Amino acid sequence: MSTVLVVDDSQAVRQLLCELLQKGGLTVIEASNGIDAKAKIQAKTPDLVITDLIMPEMNGYELCRWIKSDPAAQKVPVLICSTKDQEFDRYWGMKQGADAYIAKPFQAGEMIKTVKQLLRR
């Protein structure tokens, strides 16, 4: 069973994503910011990271750059899920190494489809 790390400072968003992903048969772990996520990734590398961008301490762009530069984690796909929905935001997210970008509010079907595609890579 694949493990997904959900990183978002909103507890409501984390809960929504966790329920959706668990219904899809995935194991989910949570982090409330990039620093917490980094520690969890170093403890046990997940199969996928879904991260928000705007978070305290370490934002999603910084987390994505760290994941893609860390030899132990760089192959982990990163899906950015953010309210920042402008074309520039998507462009910048992909420049940081993200593998996919979904704007909030997201459709459950699109989220599951994207997660499954990223896990198949």
Summary of the structure (lengths in Angstrom):
residues: 121
radius of gyration: 12.7
end to end distance: 15.0
largest distance: 34.6
contacts: 390
relative contact order: 0.17
helix: 45%
strand: 19%
